[in-house]
């Protein structure tokens, strides 16, 4: 199974490279079509649907690593490895990743209009080949669209960044992307690039030996682990637990479940499970 998956992975990467080479030499612009084609190939990779708690835990950050991460990200903290101009944004990046289990492409695609801070919700939206996105390599949302409930604390942190740090950098910009470059020069206020995002992670990995294997995707695993722990005591049927996880992770974009299971049908009991994840994250970060 692993060999089969690896071969598909290598083959799809080669095809993507080959398409890019041929298209660039002939002046063909078909990035979206190529992405759809490659994703259709990768869809044949077997999904491991039997991950147990131990396997999820091994792929996620442990509590000590999460504490170290947010100690480094403390705004104004003496251990913070970033310039003060980007500290608020960088903390928000990892707060969003850990609390929502987002992929990097989803994170970098977020727009201010995706947030409803009156109802405390976030809409994850697919935007392939957006004309508003001037980045050379546009981040892609590979999962299904969905609406995710936010905690009051997270909503406040998002609003604070939008109305203060981001506002200073985007006064002359027309785009609506949430995360932007906090720098001088022509890139100031532009949407945060994939390379800049990866540089943030690399800086944190160098700042602490305990974060040597830090990645955005490990935070996605961390969310899944805390979701599994938070749902243990909930009186929900197995199918509802599974459907809720699939929905919040965007895993069910191709299934019929997506047609009948969306945000307005999430019960209060299920929303309480999501809030448990927020509380777990908050306790770990604060050291309670």
DOVEX-273223 format. One record per residue (C-alpha): x, y, z. Coordinates in pm, 1 decimal. Each point is the difference from the previous one (the first is absolute). Layout:
SITE        X        Y        Z
SITE        X        Y        Z
...
//
This chain:
SITE        X        Y        Z
SITE      0.0      0.0      0.0
SITE    281.4    241.2     88.9
SITE    192.7    -89.5   -316.9
SITE   -311.1     57.5   -211.9
SITE    -63.7    336.2    167.0
SITE    361.5    106.1    -43.8
SITE     -2.6    -88.5   -369.9
SITE   -314.0    204.3    -59.6
SITE    155.5    289.0    192.3
SITE    322.9     -7.7   -204.1
SITE   -186.6    -48.4   -328.6
SITE   -234.2    293.1     68.3
SITE    291.5    228.8     88.9
SITE    179.3    -95.4   -320.8
SITE   -311.3     65.9   -209.1
SITE    -50.1    338.5    166.0
SITE    361.4     92.5    -73.4
SITE    -29.5   -121.6   -359.5
SITE   -322.9    192.2    -60.9
SITE    161.2    314.7    138.2
SITE    304.2    -45.5   -223.4
SITE   -201.1    -59.1   -318.2
SITE   -253.2    273.9     69.5
SITE    264.8    262.4     80.8
SITE    189.8    -77.2   -320.8
SITE   -316.0     30.5   -210.0
SITE   -157.2    292.2    185.9
SITE   -298.2   -205.7    117.6
SITE   -187.1    122.9    309.6
SITE   -188.1   -292.7    149.4
SITE    105.6     -6.3    364.7
SITE   -348.0    -74.8    132.4
SITE    -55.6   -285.6   -247.8
SITE    336.9   -151.3     92.4
SITE    -79.0     24.4    372.7
SITE   -334.7   -174.0    -51.0
SITE    169.3   -271.0   -208.0
SITE    270.9    -59.2    261.9
SITE   -255.1     -9.7    282.0
SITE   -203.5   -260.2   -191.9
SITE    311.1   -219.9     -8.6
SITE     81.8     54.1    367.4
SITE   -359.0    -89.6     90.1
SITE     99.4   -362.5    -63.6
SITE    242.8      5.3    293.6
SITE   -154.9   -225.1    267.6
SITE   -111.0    194.6    304.5
SITE     91.3   -154.9    331.1
SITE   -339.9      3.0    166.2
SITE    108.3   -206.0    298.4
SITE    228.4    246.3    176.7
SITE    -24.6    -65.3    370.7
SITE     63.5    244.9    280.7
SITE    363.2   -106.0     40.7
SITE     73.7     58.3   -368.6
SITE   -168.7    341.4      6.9
SITE    188.3     91.7    316.7
SITE    335.9    -94.6   -152.5
SITE    -58.8    232.1   -296.0
SITE   -119.0    293.1    210.2
SITE    190.0    238.6    225.1
SITE     -4.5   -101.5    364.6
SITE   -105.5    242.3    272.3
SITE    356.0    102.6     83.9
SITE     75.8     79.5   -364.3
SITE   -316.4    209.7    -25.6
SITE    100.5    190.6    315.0
SITE    347.4     64.8   -142.6
SITE   -150.2    115.4   -330.0
SITE   -229.6    257.4    156.8
SITE    264.4    110.3    248.8
SITE    215.0     92.9   -299.4
SITE   -299.4    169.7   -162.8
SITE    -83.0    210.1    306.9
SITE    -44.5    355.4   -124.6
SITE    280.9    210.7    142.8
SITE    157.9   -305.3    165.0
SITE    378.8     -8.8     36.7
SITE     15.5   -339.4   -173.7
SITE   -203.9    109.4   -299.9
SITE    230.9    -39.3   -304.8
SITE   -199.8    238.4   -220.1
SITE      3.8    377.4    -47.7
SITE   -277.9    174.8    190.6
SITE   -172.8     97.9   -326.4
SITE    -91.2   -362.4    -78.7
SITE    -52.3   -143.9    347.6
SITE   -378.1     48.0      9.9
SITE    -44.0   -150.4   -346.5
SITE    226.8   -296.7     70.1
SITE   -175.8    -88.0    323.6
SITE   -334.1     16.5   -179.2
SITE    131.0   -236.6   -269.8
SITE     67.0   -274.6    252.2
SITE   -310.4     75.0    204.8
SITE   -208.0    -57.8   -313.9
SITE    189.4   -314.8    -98.9
SITE    -28.8   -158.8    343.0
SITE   -357.2    103.6     79.8
SITE   -150.0    -73.6   -341.8
SITE    220.5   -274.0   -144.3
SITE     42.2    192.2   -326.0
SITE    232.4    -96.6   -281.7
SITE    262.1    254.4   -107.4
SITE   -184.6     68.5   -326.1
SITE   -323.3     67.5    188.3
SITE    178.1    229.8    245.2
SITE    167.5    209.4   -270.4
SITE   -326.0     22.6   -197.8
SITE   -202.4    147.6    285.9
SITE   -167.2    333.2    -68.0
SITE   -151.1    246.0    244.5
SITE   -340.3    -57.1   -158.4
SITE     24.4   -369.3     91.0
SITE    -45.9     92.1    365.8
SITE   -335.2     82.0    155.1
SITE    111.6    142.2    333.0
SITE   -359.2     64.1    109.1
SITE    -86.6   -369.8    -15.8
SITE    360.5   -110.2     65.4
SITE     39.0   -214.0   -310.8
SITE    258.8    -51.6   -273.3
SITE    -84.4   -112.2   -353.8
SITE    276.0   -198.7   -171.3
SITE    -36.1     75.6   -372.5
SITE    171.1   -141.9   -309.7
SITE    153.5    267.8   -227.0
SITE    196.7   -157.7   -282.5
SITE    171.3    249.9   -232.4
SITE   -145.9    303.7    176.0
SITE     67.7    316.8   -202.4
SITE     29.9    191.8    325.7
SITE    290.9   -221.8    107.6
SITE    323.7    134.5   -146.3
SITE    227.5   -256.2    164.4
SITE    225.0   -191.3   -242.1
SITE    -99.2   -327.3    164.8
SITE   -358.3     20.0    116.7
SITE    -74.4   -210.7    309.5
SITE   -269.0   -258.3    -73.6
SITE   -293.2   -113.7    213.4
SITE      0.0   -375.1    -61.2
SITE   -277.5    -88.9    242.7
SITE   -373.8     61.0     -2.4
SITE   -164.0    332.4     75.1
SITE   -148.0     28.7    347.0
SITE   -103.7    234.9    281.4
SITE    185.6    -32.0    331.4
SITE   -115.5    144.6    333.9
SITE    249.9    226.7    179.9
SITE     52.0     58.5    369.5
SITE    -44.8    351.8    140.0
SITE    372.3     20.1     76.7
SITE    104.0    -98.0   -351.6
SITE   -250.5    241.1   -156.5
SITE    144.5    281.7    213.2
SITE    356.5    -84.7   -102.7
SITE    -99.3      1.5   -368.3
SITE   -182.8    332.7     34.0
SITE    295.6    155.4    181.9
SITE    238.6    -98.8   -280.1
SITE   -234.5    124.7   -274.0
SITE    -68.8    336.9    160.8
SITE    354.7     74.8    117.6
SITE    305.6   -182.3   -139.6
SITE   -150.5    -81.9   -339.6
SITE   -167.8    338.1    -43.1
SITE    336.1    178.9     22.3
SITE    141.8   -205.6   -288.4
SITE   -294.9     -4.2   -241.1
SITE   -129.8    357.6    -15.5
SITE     83.9     23.8   -371.0
SITE    -73.0   -361.9    -86.9
SITE   -321.9   -119.8   -158.6
SITE     21.1   -370.0     81.4
SITE   -191.5   -162.1    284.0
SITE    238.9   -276.4    109.1
SITE     36.8    -30.8    376.2
SITE    372.1    -70.0     42.1
SITE    236.6    249.0   -161.1
SITE    370.2     80.2    -27.7
SITE    114.9    238.4    274.8
SITE    306.9    148.7   -164.8
SITE    120.8    295.8   -203.3
SITE     18.9     24.9   -376.5
SITE   -232.6   -115.3   -276.0
SITE   -116.1   -313.1    186.2
SITE   -119.2    191.1    305.7
SITE   -364.1    -80.7     67.5
SITE    -18.0   -264.5   -271.6
SITE   -151.0   -344.6     77.0
SITE    240.6   -217.9    198.7
SITE    186.9   -234.1   -235.5
SITE     61.0   -371.3     43.7
SITE    375.1     59.9     29.8
SITE    -50.7    265.5    270.4
SITE   -225.5   -237.7    192.9
SITE    261.2   -275.8    -23.7
SITE    267.6    245.0    117.4
SITE   -203.4     68.5    315.4
SITE     -5.6   -372.6     76.1
SITE    373.8    -35.3    -71.8
SITE     77.2    286.0    239.2
SITE   -193.3   -170.0    281.0
SITE    170.5   -333.6    -67.9
SITE    339.4    169.2     40.0
SITE   -112.7    184.2    313.3
SITE    -58.6   -316.8    203.9
SITE    134.6   -355.6    -29.1
SITE   -337.5   -123.2    126.4
SITE   -162.7    128.3   -319.3
SITE    244.7   -160.9   -242.7
SITE   -284.1   -184.6   -176.5
SITE   -257.2    279.8     10.5
SITE   -233.5     25.8   -298.5
SITE   -342.1    142.2    -66.8
SITE   -132.2   -347.0    -72.5
SITE    108.3   -125.6    342.8
SITE   -227.0    264.1    148.9
SITE   -281.9   -143.4   -210.3
SITE     74.0   -338.3    160.2
SITE      4.2    173.7    339.4
SITE   -351.1    131.1    -64.5
SITE   -115.6   -350.8    -89.0
SITE    150.7   -142.1    316.3
SITE   -169.9    261.6    219.2
SITE   -326.8    -53.3   -186.9
SITE     22.4   -373.2     73.8
SITE     63.3     72.5    367.5
SITE   -274.4    261.2     18.4
SITE   -264.5   -222.4   -155.2
SITE     66.9   -297.7    230.3
SITE   -260.8    104.0    254.4
SITE   -254.1    133.1   -248.5
SITE   -321.3   -196.1    -47.6
SITE     24.2    -11.8   -378.3
SITE    -41.3   -299.2   -225.8
SITE    316.9   -121.0   -170.4
SITE   -128.8    104.3   -342.3
SITE    -70.1    353.7    123.7
SITE    346.7     23.1    154.6
SITE    156.2   -112.5   -324.9
SITE   -217.2    228.1   -214.4
SITE     76.2    301.9    217.5
SITE    375.2    -62.5    -19.1
SITE    -18.4    -50.3   -377.1
SITE   -197.9    319.8    -41.5
SITE    226.8    216.5    217.8
SITE    310.8   -135.6   -175.1
SITE   -152.8     40.0   -345.8
SITE     52.8   -369.8    -76.0
SITE   -343.6    -69.7   -142.3
SITE    -14.2    226.3   -304.1
SITE    -68.7   -297.8   -229.7
SITE   -244.8   -185.7    224.0
SITE   -378.8     23.5     16.0
SITE     40.1     90.9    367.6
SITE     97.0    351.9   -108.4
SITE   -346.3     49.6   -149.1
SITE   -184.2    -77.7    321.9
SITE    252.6    103.8    262.5
SITE     96.4    363.8     13.1
SITE     41.6    266.4    262.1
SITE   -366.8     79.5     57.7
SITE    -63.6   -366.3     83.6
SITE    275.3    -21.9    261.2
SITE   -174.7    -44.2    333.2
SITE     85.0    201.4    310.1
SITE    140.8   -318.9    150.5
SITE    240.8    -29.7   -292.1
SITE     94.8    367.4     23.8
SITE     82.1    -60.0    365.3
SITE    247.2   -268.6   -110.9
SITE    173.2    254.1   -224.7
SITE     16.7    248.6    287.8
SITE    166.2   -270.9    210.5
SITE    288.3      2.7   -247.2
SITE     38.4    376.3     47.3
SITE      0.6    -41.6    377.4
SITE    260.3   -277.5    -20.5
SITE    228.4    218.4   -211.1
SITE    -46.7    296.2    234.0
SITE     86.4   -208.4    307.5
SITE    315.9   -137.3   -159.0
SITE    123.2    342.8   -111.9
SITE    -75.1    164.9    334.6
SITE    149.7   -291.1    192.7
SITE   -314.2    -54.2    207.6
//
